[in-house]
């Protein structure tokens, strides 16, 4: 699949994320030496976050 512009790509990935049941957020942008965007990373809004661990109850101290 080839997209013509960055805006088209972001719109496509937002629509895909919405249809799949999650949200998308934009992350790092990489530019070449002329200042033109080479890469634009789009991530799941939960990327990099771990679920919080439940505290372990220690009943041996009673």
Secondary structure, DSSP 8 states (H G I E B T S, - for coil): ---SSHHHHHHHHHHHHHHHT--EEEEEEEE-TTS-EEEEEEEETTTT----------GGG-
